[in-house]
Amino acid sequence: MSTNRHEQVIASISEYLLLNLDKPVSISQLAHSHYISESKLKQDFKKYMHLSLINWLLEQRMQKAFQLLQQSDSKISDIAEEVGYSNVSSFNREFRKHYACSPREIREGNSE
């Protein structure tokens, strides 16, 4: 179990984010709902997760998208939505930046 309240708050927030990758994130709402200031939330998140909240969230979304591309037959646009992108071209651009290849290349590489 987590050793202190701040660590527990970050664990709770990260768990919430993982369960809601498809939803938009507001740092101010997260902070407010966990009774912590935005600056403390950002500071503690980086301390315990070793990435900024936004970069950690991006990493989780990209990992889930990668996994879905390999393990499901869902359309790329549906996968983009499932990981929080309403615009598929934004998703494609971010995915390419992250993995140096397109979502389609991952999907096609998997079908060989």
All heavy atoms as an XYZ file, in Angstrom:
922
protein
N       0.842     -1.192      0.000
C       0.000      0.000      0.000
C       0.887      1.256      0.000
O       1.983      1.258      0.529
C      -0.897     -0.013      1.237
C      -1.826      1.152      1.303
S      -3.366      0.662      2.069
C      -4.184      2.197      2.038
N       0.368      2.283     -0.597
C       1.128      3.529     -0.674
C       1.468      4.044      0.711
O       0.700      3.889      1.645
C       0.321      4.582     -1.431
O       0.093      4.157     -2.740
N       2.611      4.667      0.801
C       3.099      5.071      2.106
C       2.586      6.435      2.556
O       2.577      6.721      3.729
C       4.635      5.095      2.127
O       5.082      5.930      1.059
C       5.203      3.709      1.965
N       2.197      7.309      1.630
C       1.706      8.604      2.087
C       0.531      9.089      1.246
O       0.252      8.569      0.175
C       2.842      9.638      2.129
C       3.344     10.025      0.754
O       2.553     10.353     -0.129
N       4.645     10.008      0.566
N      -0.143     10.090      1.761
C      -1.353     10.600      1.133
C      -1.108     11.073     -0.294
O      -1.886     10.804     -1.191
C      -1.926     11.739      1.978
C      -3.193     12.322      1.389
C      -3.664     13.562      2.144
N      -4.774     14.194      1.472
C      -4.711     14.891      0.346
N      -3.573     15.035     -0.282
N      -5.786     15.436     -0.194
N       0.011     11.772     -0.518
C       0.291     12.297     -1.852
C       0.469     11.171     -2.866
O      -0.036     11.236     -3.978
C       1.531     13.199     -1.834
C       1.346     14.417     -0.977
N       0.484     15.434     -1.311
C       1.891     14.757      0.207
C       0.520     16.361     -0.373
N       1.357     15.974      0.564
N       1.162     10.141     -2.450
C       1.359      8.989     -3.327
C       0.024      8.303     -3.614
O      -0.236      7.867     -4.737
C       2.344      8.019     -2.669
C       2.962      7.052     -3.644
C       4.087      6.235     -3.024
O       4.551      6.550     -1.915
O       4.492      5.262     -3.671
N      -0.834      8.222     -2.599
C      -2.161      7.623     -2.781
C      -3.009      8.440     -3.745
O      -3.725      7.888     -4.579
C      -2.874      7.491     -1.434
C      -2.257      6.454     -0.531
C      -2.833      6.471      0.879
O      -3.522      7.402      1.273
N      -2.540      5.441      1.642
N      -2.926      9.755     -3.642
C      -3.674     10.634     -4.545
C      -3.217     10.410     -5.982
O      -4.034     10.269     -6.892
C      -3.516     12.121     -4.137
C      -4.004     13.052     -5.226
C      -4.258     12.391     -2.831
N      -1.926     10.343     -6.207
C      -1.390     10.136     -7.552
C      -1.787      8.751     -8.076
O      -2.154      8.604     -9.241
C       0.141     10.345     -7.587
C       0.495     11.778     -7.193
C       0.711      9.985     -8.955
C      -0.221     12.888     -7.965
N      -1.750      7.754     -7.219
C      -2.176      6.409     -7.622
C      -3.647      6.423     -8.029
O      -4.033      5.819     -9.042
C      -1.940      5.415     -6.486
N      -4.463      7.114     -7.264
C      -5.889      7.222     -7.565
C      -6.123      7.948     -8.898
O      -6.928      7.517     -9.723
C      -6.586      7.959     -6.419
O      -7.921      8.240     -6.747
N      -5.400      9.030     -9.104
C      -5.544      9.803    -10.337
C      -5.074      8.985    -11.537
O      -5.746      8.937    -12.570
C      -4.784     11.143    -10.240
C      -5.522     12.069     -9.262
C      -4.637     11.801    -11.616
C      -4.774     13.339     -8.907
N      -3.952      8.312    -11.421
C      -3.448      7.524    -12.551
C      -4.396      6.371    -12.877
O      -4.635      6.066    -14.047
C      -2.027      7.026    -12.311
O      -1.948      6.222    -11.178
N      -4.982      5.757    -11.851
C      -5.961      4.690    -12.071
C      -7.193      5.240    -12.802
O      -7.683      4.639    -13.756
C      -6.368      4.076    -10.732
C      -7.246      2.856    -10.868
C      -7.550      2.223     -9.513
O      -6.696      2.292     -8.603
O      -8.659      1.679     -9.375
N      -7.679      6.389    -12.359
C      -8.812      7.039    -13.020
C      -8.487      7.320    -14.495
O      -9.275      7.037    -15.391
C      -9.186      8.347    -12.304
C     -10.136      9.190    -13.105
C     -11.505      8.919    -13.088
C      -9.673     10.225    -13.914
C     -12.384      9.670    -13.859
C     -10.544     10.984    -14.680
C     -11.896     10.696    -14.652
O     -12.763     11.427    -15.427
N      -7.298      7.869    -14.748
C      -6.908      8.209    -16.117
C      -6.842      6.963    -16.995
O      -7.284      6.982    -18.143
C      -5.568      8.944    -16.126
C      -5.583     10.347    -15.514
C      -4.160     10.878    -15.370
C      -6.433     11.299    -16.338
N      -6.306      5.875    -16.467
C      -6.212      4.634    -17.232
C      -7.598      4.101    -17.609
O      -7.781      3.546    -18.687
C      -5.447      3.567    -16.452
C      -3.940      3.754    -16.391
C      -3.317      2.739    -15.437
C      -3.312      3.654    -17.777
N      -8.542      4.273    -16.711
C      -9.904      3.795    -16.975
C     -10.690      4.735    -17.879
O     -11.764      4.384    -18.357
C     -10.661      3.607    -15.651
C     -10.121      2.507    -14.743
C     -10.809      2.548    -13.382
C     -10.279      1.138    -15.396
N     -10.161      5.926    -18.098
C     -10.868      6.945    -18.877
C      -9.988      7.553    -19.962
O     -10.029      8.764    -20.205
C     -11.375      8.046    -17.932
C     -12.428      7.520    -16.984
O     -13.587      7.375    -17.339
N     -12.017      7.197    -15.771
N      -9.202      6.720    -20.647
C      -8.299      7.222    -21.677
C      -9.044      7.920    -22.815
O      -8.479      8.751    -23.505
C      -7.451      6.080    -22.256
C      -6.355      5.535    -21.354
C      -5.667      4.346    -22.018
C      -5.338      6.601    -20.999
N     -10.306      7.576    -22.983
C     -11.085      8.155    -24.081
C     -11.646      9.538    -23.752
O     -12.149     10.222    -24.632
C     -12.234      7.209    -24.447
C     -13.180      6.955    -23.277
O     -12.700      6.880    -22.126
O     -14.390      6.819    -23.519
N     -11.546      9.946    -22.502
C     -12.164     11.216    -22.084
C     -11.137     12.353    -22.055
O      -9.975     12.130    -21.762
C     -12.785     11.055    -20.705
C     -13.953     10.076    -20.710
C     -14.621     10.020    -19.357
C     -15.825      9.106    -19.350
N     -15.531      7.729    -19.732
N     -11.612     13.561    -22.336
C     -10.700     14.709    -22.211
C     -10.298     14.903    -20.741
O     -11.051     14.555    -19.840
C     -11.529     15.895    -22.701
C     -12.909     15.411    -22.901
C     -12.934     13.927    -22.763
N      -9.108     15.435    -20.539
C      -8.584     15.592    -19.181
C      -8.428     17.066    -18.854
O      -7.907     17.835    -19.645
C      -7.205     14.897    -19.070
C      -6.565     15.194    -17.733
C      -7.352     13.416    -19.275
N      -8.888     17.418    -17.668
C      -8.686     18.769    -17.154
C      -7.892     18.652    -15.862
O      -8.367     18.063    -14.880
C     -10.034     19.438    -16.881
O      -9.860     20.525    -16.007
N      -6.682     19.177    -15.890
C      -5.839     19.111    -14.693
C      -6.520     19.835    -13.532
O      -6.490     19.362    -12.398
C      -4.431     19.669    -14.980
C      -3.707     18.699    -15.915
C      -3.646     19.869    -13.687
C      -2.335     19.127    -16.355
N      -7.186     20.950    -13.823
C      -7.857     21.677    -12.742
C      -8.992     20.844    -12.131
O      -9.153     20.829    -10.911
C      -8.370     23.034    -13.218
O      -9.344     22.885    -14.214
N      -9.749     20.115    -12.961
C     -10.809     19.265    -12.415
C     -10.245     18.097    -11.621
O     -10.770     17.738    -10.565
C     -11.716     18.740    -13.541
C     -12.644     19.803    -14.096
C     -13.485     19.276    -15.242
O     -13.082     18.376    -15.986
N     -14.670     19.850    -15.402
N      -9.164     17.496    -12.125
C      -8.520     16.403    -11.381
C      -8.037     16.894    -10.025
O      -8.243     16.235     -9.006
C      -7.324     15.858    -12.166
C      -7.596     14.921    -13.325
C      -6.296     14.631    -14.076
C      -8.247     13.639    -12.863
N      -7.396     18.048    -10.038
C      -6.878     18.614     -8.786
C      -8.021     18.902     -7.821
O      -7.969     18.517     -6.648
C      -6.088     19.886     -9.080
N      -9.061     19.548     -8.322
C     -10.208     19.908     -7.490
C     -10.874     18.665     -6.895
O     -11.173     18.628     -5.697
C     -11.211     20.715     -8.311
C     -12.407     21.141     -7.547
N     -12.366     22.176     -6.628
C     -13.678     20.673     -7.538
C     -13.572     22.317     -6.091
N     -14.383     21.422     -6.628
N     -11.079     17.637     -7.711
C     -11.763     16.438     -7.219
C     -10.931     15.638     -6.223
O     -11.462     14.812     -5.495
C     -12.190     15.548     -8.390
O     -11.056     15.019     -9.039
N      -9.625     15.898     -6.183
C      -8.758     15.197     -5.236
C      -8.225     16.130     -4.138
O      -7.284     15.784     -3.426
C      -7.605     14.511     -5.977
C      -8.051     13.312     -6.747
N      -8.620     13.402     -7.994
C      -8.043     12.003     -6.431
C      -8.928     12.196     -8.412
N      -8.598     11.326     -7.482
N      -8.823     17.310     -4.044
C      -8.500     18.261     -2.966
C      -7.002     18.584     -2.907
O      -6.367     18.489     -1.855
C      -8.994     17.755     -1.609
C     -10.444     17.389     -1.635
C     -10.850     16.059     -1.732
C     -11.430     18.370     -1.619
C     -12.198     15.715     -1.789
C     -12.777     18.043     -1.684
C     -13.152     16.715     -1.772
O     -14.473     16.392     -1.841
N      -6.453     18.912     -4.072
C      -5.030     19.218     -4.175
C      -4.905     20.381     -5.171
O      -5.733     20.525     -6.062
C      -4.256     17.948     -4.645
C      -2.746     18.150     -4.638
C      -4.731     17.444     -5.975
C      -1.968     16.864     -4.918
N      -3.887     21.206     -4.999
C      -3.712     22.312     -5.949
C      -3.169     21.764     -7.273
O      -2.560     20.689     -7.306
C      -2.747     23.354     -5.379
O      -1.429     22.846     -5.389
N      -3.401     22.513     -8.341
C      -2.888     22.092     -9.648
C      -1.371     21.962     -9.618
O      -0.815     20.996    -10.150
C      -3.292     23.092    -10.739
C      -4.749     23.017    -11.108
C      -5.097     23.988    -12.220
O      -4.386     24.000    -13.248
O      -6.078     24.736    -12.062
N      -0.699     22.926     -9.007
C       0.766     22.876     -8.986
C       1.254     21.666     -8.187
O       2.219     21.001     -8.581
C       1.356     24.167     -8.435
O       0.890     24.417     -7.136
N       0.596     21.353     -7.075
C       0.975     20.183     -6.271
C       0.692     18.894     -7.041
O       1.485     17.947     -6.995
C       0.232     20.197     -4.926
C       0.659     19.090     -3.982
C       2.086     19.282     -3.499
C       2.438     18.241     -2.449
N       3.891     18.036     -2.356
N      -0.414     18.862     -7.753
C      -0.747     17.697     -8.563
C       0.349     17.459     -9.606
O       0.874     16.356     -9.736
C      -2.098     17.886     -9.258
C      -2.460     16.888    -10.359
C      -2.415     15.462     -9.867
C      -3.815     17.212    -10.938
N       0.715     18.500    -10.327
C       1.754     18.370    -11.361
C       3.090     17.944    -10.741
O       3.775     17.065    -11.264
C       1.924     19.686    -12.114
C       0.748     20.031    -13.002
C       0.969     21.395    -13.636
C      -0.225     21.850    -14.428
N      -0.034     23.211    -14.966
N       3.439     18.571     -9.641
C       4.705     18.271     -8.953
C       4.726     16.822     -8.463
O       5.697     16.094     -8.701
C       4.856     19.233     -7.778
C       6.096     19.035     -6.947
C       6.095     19.943     -5.704
O       5.247     20.811     -5.537
N       7.049     19.719     -4.832
N       3.673     16.397     -7.767
C       3.622     15.039     -7.224
C       3.531     13.994     -8.329
O       4.123     12.922     -8.224
C       2.444     14.876     -6.255
C       2.725     15.484     -4.896
O       3.864     15.938     -4.659
O       1.793     15.506     -4.069
N       2.783     14.300     -9.383
C       2.653     13.337    -10.471
C       4.028     13.044    -11.063
O       4.413     11.896    -11.244
C       1.696     13.846    -11.554
C       1.117     12.725    -12.370
C      -0.093     12.161    -12.027
C       1.812     12.206    -13.458
C      -0.615     11.095    -12.756
C       1.307     11.159    -14.192
C       0.090     10.598    -13.845
N       4.776     14.088    -11.320
C       6.126     13.920    -11.881
C       7.030     13.171    -10.896
O       7.812     12.301    -11.293
C       6.723     15.275    -12.245
C       8.029     15.131    -12.977
C       8.281     16.311    -13.865
C       9.538     16.063    -14.653
N       9.401     16.251    -16.048
N       6.896     13.473     -9.617
C       7.716     12.830     -8.584
C       7.461     11.321     -8.540
O       8.397     10.525     -8.486
C       7.406     13.460     -7.224
C       8.139     12.832     -6.055
C       7.776     13.521     -4.749
C       8.434     12.865     -3.558
N       8.060     13.528     -2.306
N       6.198     10.923     -8.549
C       5.862      9.509     -8.370
C       5.762      8.723     -9.673
O       5.991      7.515     -9.685
C       4.558      9.357     -7.572
C       4.681      9.880     -6.168
C       3.979     11.004     -5.759
C       5.535      9.263     -5.243
C       4.114     11.510     -4.468
C       5.674      9.763     -3.949
C       4.964     10.878     -3.573
O       5.101     11.366     -2.297
N       5.442      9.385    -10.776
C       5.279      8.672    -12.044
C       6.462      8.890    -12.991
O       6.521      8.299    -14.054
C       3.969      9.110    -12.722
C       2.734      8.928    -11.842
S       2.536      7.255    -11.175
C       1.840      6.444    -12.594
N       7.366      9.777    -12.625
C       8.590     10.044    -13.382
C       8.350     10.638    -14.767
O       9.227     10.582    -15.625
C       9.466      8.785    -13.464
C       9.673      8.147    -12.118
N      10.431      8.746    -11.128
C       9.178      7.008    -11.585
C      10.412      7.969    -10.048
N       9.656      6.917    -10.298
N       7.162     11.157    -14.986
C       6.805     11.882    -16.206
C       5.782     12.932    -15.817
O       5.057     12.751    -14.833
C       6.135     10.953    -17.230
C       6.986     10.015    -18.061
C       6.107      9.070    -18.851
C       7.895     10.789    -19.005
N       5.675     13.980    -16.616
C       4.599     14.930    -16.362
C       3.271     14.213    -16.613
O       3.216     13.217    -17.351
C       4.718     16.142    -17.291
O       4.394     15.755    -18.615
N       2.206     14.708    -16.019
C       0.897     14.088    -16.191
C       0.546     13.983    -17.669
O       0.119     12.923    -18.139
C      -0.166     14.903    -15.436
C      -1.542     14.272    -15.344
C      -2.227     14.711    -14.058
C      -2.414     14.616    -16.511
N       0.746     15.049    -18.422
C       0.391     15.059    -19.842
C       1.228     14.049    -20.625
O       0.702     13.301    -21.450
C       0.529     16.487    -20.425
C      -0.464     17.441    -19.737
C       0.336     16.490    -21.930
C      -1.928     17.027    -19.796
N       2.525     14.001    -20.368
C       3.375     13.026    -21.077
C       3.056     11.598    -20.676
O       3.083     10.688    -21.511
C       4.858     13.329    -20.853
C       5.304     14.549    -21.612
O       4.678     14.961    -22.589
N       6.389     15.159    -21.175
N       2.750     11.376    -19.410
C       2.364     10.039    -18.942
C       1.067      9.608    -19.623
O       0.956      8.472    -20.107
C       2.209     10.050    -17.417
C       1.835      8.720    -16.845
C       2.692      7.718    -16.474
C       0.516      8.234    -16.582
N       1.972      6.644    -15.994
C       0.639      6.936    -16.053
C      -0.764      8.777    -16.749
C      -0.469      6.169    -15.690
C      -1.860      8.007    -16.385
C      -1.706      6.721    -15.862
N       0.110     10.524    -19.673
C      -1.180     10.218    -20.301
C      -0.994      9.909    -21.789
O      -1.577      8.949    -22.307
C      -2.137     11.401    -20.106
C      -3.554     11.216    -20.628
C      -4.238     10.021    -19.972
C      -4.362     12.486    -20.388
N      -0.176     10.689    -22.457
C       0.114     10.437    -23.868
C       0.724      9.049    -24.045
O       0.337      8.288    -24.938
C       1.057     11.515    -24.415
C       1.554     11.291    -25.837
C       0.412     11.361    -26.833
C       2.627     12.310    -26.173
N       1.671      8.708    -23.186
C       2.316      7.390    -23.251
C       1.284      6.274    -23.081
O       1.300      5.281    -23.825
C       3.402      7.296    -22.171
C       4.146      5.995    -22.142
C       4.977      5.732    -23.387
O       5.475      6.687    -24.025
O       5.130      4.547    -23.737
N       0.382      6.422    -22.115
C      -0.645      5.398    -21.885
C      -1.570      5.272    -23.093
O      -1.933      4.163    -23.500
C      -1.472      5.720    -20.625
C      -0.672      5.838    -19.351
C       0.281      4.685    -19.121
O      -0.096      3.523    -19.194
N       1.530      5.005    -18.860
N      -1.959      6.397    -23.658
C      -2.850      6.381    -24.834
C      -2.164      5.713    -26.018
O      -2.774      4.917    -26.733
C      -3.273      7.808    -25.186
C      -4.292      8.356    -24.217
C      -4.668      9.784    -24.527
N      -5.871     10.145    -23.777
C      -6.251     11.379    -23.557
N      -5.547     12.405    -24.027
N      -7.359     11.622    -22.877
N      -0.903      6.023    -26.234
C      -0.176      5.433    -27.364
C       0.021      3.926    -27.162
O      -0.129      3.141    -28.095
C       1.167      6.135    -27.568
C       1.064      7.552    -28.082
S       0.335      7.658    -29.739
C      -1.224      8.477    -29.370
N       0.339      3.513    -25.948
C       0.505      2.079    -25.674
C      -0.800      1.318    -25.911
O      -0.798      0.236    -26.492
C       0.990      1.857    -24.240
C       2.449      2.181    -24.050
C       2.912      1.965    -22.615
O       2.259      1.312    -21.803
N       4.063      2.537    -22.280
N      -1.901      1.898    -25.446
C      -3.190      1.228    -25.637
C      -3.540      1.176    -27.121
O      -4.024      0.154    -27.609
C      -4.297      1.937    -24.857
C      -5.635      1.229    -25.029
C      -6.677      1.644    -24.053
C      -7.928      0.796    -24.251
N      -9.004      1.200    -23.374
N      -3.297      2.256    -27.851
C      -3.576      2.273    -29.291
C      -2.743      1.203    -30.000
O      -3.261      0.459    -30.839
C      -3.282      3.654    -29.868
N      -1.470      1.126    -29.661
C      -0.578      0.130    -30.261
C      -1.122     -1.275    -30.030
O      -1.212     -2.092    -30.948
C       0.818      0.284    -29.659
C       1.890     -0.486    -30.378
C       2.657      0.136    -31.349
C       2.148     -1.815    -30.082
C       3.663     -0.553    -32.018
C       3.140     -2.514    -30.748
C       3.901     -1.883    -31.718
N      -1.513     -1.535    -28.792
C      -2.057     -2.842    -28.420
C      -3.346     -3.132    -29.198
O      -3.521     -4.228    -29.729
C      -2.312     -2.846    -26.915
C      -2.912     -4.110    -26.377
C      -3.223     -3.993    -24.880
O      -3.282     -2.896    -24.327
N      -3.432     -5.115    -24.240
N      -4.238     -2.161    -29.280
C      -5.494     -2.361    -29.997
C      -5.260     -2.580    -31.490
O      -5.957     -3.380    -32.120
C      -6.431     -1.161    -29.782
C      -7.003     -1.028    -28.375
C      -7.692      0.322    -28.203
C      -7.973     -2.172    -28.079
N      -4.298     -1.878    -32.060
C      -3.978     -2.066    -33.478
C      -3.511     -3.493    -33.747
O      -3.808     -4.072    -34.789
C      -2.905     -1.073    -33.928
C      -3.380      0.363    -34.083
C      -2.197      1.319    -34.103
C      -4.235      0.514    -35.338
N      -2.796     -4.063    -32.804
C      -2.276     -5.420    -32.970
C      -3.313     -6.495    -32.634
O      -3.302     -7.553    -33.231
C      -1.051     -5.633    -32.092
C       0.159     -4.858    -32.555
C       1.403     -5.229    -31.780
O       1.377     -5.305    -30.561
N       2.481     -5.466    -32.492
N      -4.203     -6.198    -31.694
C      -5.056     -7.256    -31.153
C      -6.521     -7.159    -31.537
O      -7.299     -8.030    -31.165
C      -4.942     -7.285    -29.625
C      -3.536     -7.587    -29.158
C      -3.367     -7.470    -27.660
O      -4.286     -7.095    -26.946
N      -2.185     -7.771    -27.179
N      -6.909     -6.107    -32.257
C      -8.320     -5.990    -32.615
C      -8.459     -5.672    -34.092
O      -7.492     -5.316    -34.762
C      -8.996     -4.884    -31.790
O      -8.684     -3.611    -32.333
N      -9.666     -5.823    -34.584
C      -9.963     -5.475    -35.977
C     -10.699     -4.147    -36.058
O     -11.256     -3.804    -37.101
C     -10.805     -6.579    -36.628
C     -10.030     -7.890    -36.755
O      -8.804     -7.833    -36.965
O     -10.654     -8.956    -36.645
N     -10.724     -3.419    -34.968
C     -11.407     -2.125    -34.938
C     -10.801     -1.182    -35.968
O      -9.599     -1.230    -36.242
C     -11.279     -1.476    -33.561
O     -11.857     -2.276    -32.573
N     -11.634     -0.310    -36.510
C     -11.140      0.690    -37.446
C     -10.181      1.626    -36.701
O     -10.349      1.876    -35.510
C     -12.301      1.509    -38.028
C     -13.227      0.703    -38.911
C     -14.204      1.573    -39.682
C     -15.084      2.378    -38.760
N     -16.138      3.119    -39.465
N      -9.211      2.159    -37.428
C      -8.236      3.066    -36.826
C      -8.944      4.274    -36.221
O      -8.589      4.719    -35.131
C      -7.153      3.470    -37.848
C      -6.259      2.246    -38.126
C      -6.308      4.638    -37.335
C      -5.242      2.420    -39.231
N      -9.986      4.761    -36.872
C     -10.732      5.909    -36.325
C     -11.403      5.554    -34.997
O     -11.456      6.383    -34.087
C     -11.760      6.418    -37.334
O     -12.677      5.390    -37.674
N     -11.877      4.312    -34.866
C     -12.486      3.873    -33.601
C     -11.431      3.749    -32.499
O     -11.681      4.098    -31.349
C     -13.216      2.535    -33.776
C     -14.442      2.656    -34.657
O     -14.954      3.785    -34.839
O     -14.902      1.612    -35.179
N     -10.265      3.252    -32.863
C      -9.175      3.138    -31.894
C      -8.748      4.533    -31.442
O      -8.536      4.775    -30.252
C      -7.986      2.347    -32.488
C      -8.390      0.874    -32.633
C      -6.735      2.489    -31.621
C      -7.387      0.009    -33.379
N      -8.648      5.456    -32.396
C      -8.287      6.837    -32.061
C      -9.262      7.391    -31.021
O      -8.841      7.981    -30.022
C      -8.287      7.703    -33.315
N     -10.562      7.179    -31.253
C     -11.575      7.652    -30.302
C     -11.436      6.972    -28.949
O     -11.577      7.608    -27.907
C     -12.980      7.372    -30.854
C     -13.707      8.619    -31.225
C     -15.090      8.338    -31.782
O     -15.930      7.778    -31.031
O     -15.307      8.676    -32.948
N     -11.148      5.686    -28.972
C     -11.032      4.916    -27.726
C      -9.883      5.403    -26.845
O      -9.900      5.218    -25.635
C     -10.857      3.431    -28.059
C     -11.162      2.527    -26.905
C     -11.247      1.061    -27.301
O     -11.626      0.754    -28.437
O     -10.928      0.234    -26.430
N      -8.884      6.035    -27.458
C      -7.759      6.552    -26.677
C      -7.767      8.079    -26.588
O      -6.751      8.694    -26.288
C      -6.389      6.021    -27.188
C      -6.311      4.504    -27.026
C      -6.114      6.441    -28.611
N      -8.924      8.681    -26.841
C      -9.092     10.100    -26.549
C      -8.884     11.074    -27.691
O      -8.739     12.268    -27.448
N      -8.869     10.598    -28.916
C      -8.696     11.497    -30.065
C      -9.976     11.554    -30.882
O     -10.401     10.553    -31.455
C      -7.544     11.011    -30.964
C      -6.192     11.209    -30.350
C      -5.669     10.286    -29.463
C      -5.432     12.333    -30.638
C      -4.424     10.461    -28.876
C      -4.176     12.530    -30.062
C      -3.697     11.588    -29.178
O      -2.462     11.776    -28.602
N     -10.589     12.720    -30.949
C     -11.802     12.873    -31.766
C     -11.429     13.111    -33.229
O     -12.239     12.932    -34.118
C     -12.666     14.011    -31.234
O     -11.909     15.191    -31.162
N     -10.175     13.487    -33.468
C      -9.701     13.769    -34.815
C      -8.652     12.716    -35.193
O      -7.585     12.650    -34.587
C      -9.103     15.183    -34.837
C      -8.601     15.582    -36.193
O      -8.001     14.796    -36.911
N      -8.838     16.840    -36.534
N      -8.978     11.893    -36.190
C      -8.085     10.783    -36.544
C      -6.754     11.276    -37.112
O      -5.716     10.631    -36.901
C      -8.789      9.773    -37.485
C      -8.912     10.306    -38.892
C      -8.077      8.436    -37.467
N      -6.732     12.414    -37.777
C      -5.453     12.896    -38.300
C      -4.541     13.362    -37.165
O      -3.318     13.179    -37.229
C      -5.634     13.967    -39.370
O      -6.332     15.059    -38.865
N      -5.113     13.932    -36.106
C      -4.309     14.275    -34.918
C      -3.732     13.003    -34.289
O      -2.569     12.976    -33.887
C      -5.154     14.986    -33.872
O      -5.585     16.225    -34.344
N      -4.568     11.984    -34.216
C      -4.116     10.697    -33.681
C      -2.980     10.141    -34.527
O      -1.938      9.740    -33.998
C      -5.276      9.701    -33.621
C      -4.833      8.295    -33.347
C      -4.376      7.925    -32.090
C      -4.862      7.337    -34.351
C      -3.951      6.626    -31.838
C      -4.438      6.040    -34.105
C      -3.985      5.682    -32.851
N      -3.158     10.122    -35.849
C      -2.126      9.590    -36.749
C      -0.808     10.349    -36.591
O       0.258      9.746    -36.530
C      -2.587      9.652    -38.215
C      -3.589      8.572    -38.544
O      -3.565      7.488    -37.976
N      -4.483      8.865    -39.472
N      -0.903     11.660    -36.509
C       0.292     12.502    -36.369
C       1.015     12.195    -35.044
O       2.230     12.011    -35.008
C      -0.112     13.978    -36.454
C       1.042     14.949    -36.480
C       0.601     16.386    -36.770
N      -0.543     16.841    -35.991
C      -1.784     17.014    -36.487
N      -2.048     16.790    -37.749
N      -2.756     17.427    -35.703
N       0.256     12.130    -33.954
C       0.844     11.859    -32.642
C       1.434     10.454    -32.588
O       2.512     10.230    -32.035
C      -0.217     12.033    -31.550
C       0.335     12.219    -30.175
C       1.251     13.430    -30.046
O       0.840     14.559    -30.364
O       2.403     13.240    -29.602
N       0.738      9.483    -33.186
C       1.202      8.097    -33.204
C       2.520      8.000    -33.975
O       3.473      7.378    -33.520
C       0.142      7.192    -33.842
C       0.416      5.727    -33.648
C      -0.119      5.051    -32.562
C       1.205      5.017    -34.548
C       0.131      3.698    -32.367
C       1.467      3.672    -34.369
C       0.927      3.010    -33.274
N       2.575      8.654    -35.131
C       3.791      8.635    -35.961
C       4.962      9.279    -35.215
O       6.083      8.787    -35.248
C       3.541      9.351    -37.292
C       4.737      9.310    -38.224
C       4.440      9.935    -39.569
N       3.530      9.156    -40.382
C       3.885      8.080    -41.084
N       5.132      7.653    -41.051
N       3.004      7.442    -41.810
N       4.675     10.385    -34.515
C       5.713     11.058    -33.738
C       6.235     10.133    -32.626
O       7.425     10.083    -32.343
C       5.132     12.359    -33.139
C       6.170     13.298    -32.599
C       5.671     14.719    -32.388
C       4.433     14.847    -31.563
N       4.184     16.225    -31.125
N       5.332      9.380    -32.037
C       5.668      8.518    -30.903
C       6.413      7.249    -31.329
O       7.378      6.840    -30.678
C       4.383      8.154    -30.158
C       4.601      7.685    -28.762
N       4.843      8.541    -27.716
C       4.642      6.442    -28.232
C       5.010      7.843    -26.607
N       4.894      6.573    -26.902
N       5.937      6.603    -32.392
C       6.482      5.299    -32.799
C       7.271      5.319    -34.107
O       7.755      4.272    -34.540
C       5.355      4.263    -32.917
C       4.791      3.846    -31.588
C       3.491      4.197    -31.223
C       5.549      3.106    -30.683
C       2.968      3.810    -29.995
C       5.029      2.720    -29.459
C       3.740      3.067    -29.121
O       3.225      2.684    -27.917
N       7.357      6.474    -34.755
C       8.076      6.611    -36.032
C       7.498      5.716    -37.135
O       8.215      5.250    -38.023
C       9.572      6.353    -35.849
N       6.201      5.441    -37.034
C       5.486      4.739    -38.097
C       4.000      5.044    -37.908
O       3.587      5.534    -36.864
C       5.744      3.242    -38.067
S       5.172      2.418    -36.575
N       3.225      4.736    -38.920
C       1.799      5.056    -38.843
C       1.018      3.916    -38.183
O       1.483      2.771    -38.153
C       1.238      5.304    -40.243
O       1.166      4.075    -40.942
N      -0.185      4.214    -37.686
C      -1.037      3.145    -37.151
C      -1.289      2.054    -38.203
O      -1.287      0.865    -37.876
C      -2.334      3.872    -36.789
C      -1.912      5.278    -36.528
C      -0.785      5.530    -37.480
N      -1.466      2.467    -39.457
C      -1.710      1.493    -40.534
C      -0.518      0.547    -40.700
O      -0.698     -0.660    -40.912
C      -1.996      2.228    -41.846
C      -2.430      1.312    -42.958
C      -2.930      2.020    -44.196
N      -3.906      3.078    -44.022
C      -5.169      2.951    -43.598
N      -5.611      1.775    -43.265
N      -5.960      3.975    -43.503
N       0.695      1.071    -40.570
C       1.886      0.224    -40.686
C       1.937     -0.822    -39.566
O       2.326     -1.967    -39.802
C       3.160      1.073    -40.663
C       3.367      1.878    -41.931
C       4.519      2.867    -41.814
O       4.431      3.789    -40.982
O       5.495      2.701    -42.561
N       1.524     -0.442    -38.374
C       1.462     -1.401    -37.254
C       0.418     -2.466    -37.570
O       0.675     -3.667    -37.436
C       1.112     -0.695    -35.911
C       2.184      0.315    -35.521
C       0.870     -1.727    -34.803
C       3.562     -0.278    -35.304
N      -0.720     -2.050    -38.035
C      -1.809     -2.985    -38.371
C      -1.365     -3.926    -39.495
O      -1.555     -5.130    -39.394
C      -3.028     -2.137    -38.763
C      -4.150     -2.792    -39.455
C      -5.132     -3.625    -38.676
N      -5.518     -3.372    -37.343
C      -6.571     -2.665    -36.925
N      -7.311     -2.011    -37.772
N      -6.868     -2.594    -35.653
N      -0.760     -3.392    -40.535
C      -0.354     -4.232    -41.671
C       0.822     -5.138    -41.320
O       0.886     -6.268    -41.762
C      -0.019     -3.358    -42.890
C      -1.260     -2.718    -43.473
C      -0.955     -1.623    -44.489
O       0.228     -1.305    -44.716
O      -1.940     -1.106    -45.066
N       1.726     -4.625    -40.490
C       2.855     -5.445    -40.050
C       2.414     -6.631    -39.229
O       3.055     -7.679    -39.211
N       1.286     -6.485    -38.560
C       0.742     -7.532    -37.701
C       0.066     -8.632    -38.509
O      -0.070     -9.739    -38.058
C      -0.254     -6.912    -36.721
C      -0.636     -7.872    -35.624
O       0.223     -8.522    -35.054
N      -1.904     -7.950    -35.332
N      -0.377     -8.311    -39.739
C      -1.186     -9.276    -40.496
C      -0.325    -10.181    -41.388
O      -0.841    -10.997    -42.100
C      -2.210     -8.531    -41.357
O      -1.535     -7.694    -42.280
N       1.007    -10.029    -41.344
C       1.871    -10.848    -42.195
C       2.033    -12.241    -41.642
O       2.003    -12.471    -40.471
C       3.256    -10.181    -42.326
C       3.187     -8.908    -43.101
C       4.510     -8.147    -43.107
O       5.510     -8.678    -42.591
O       4.524     -7.030    -43.635
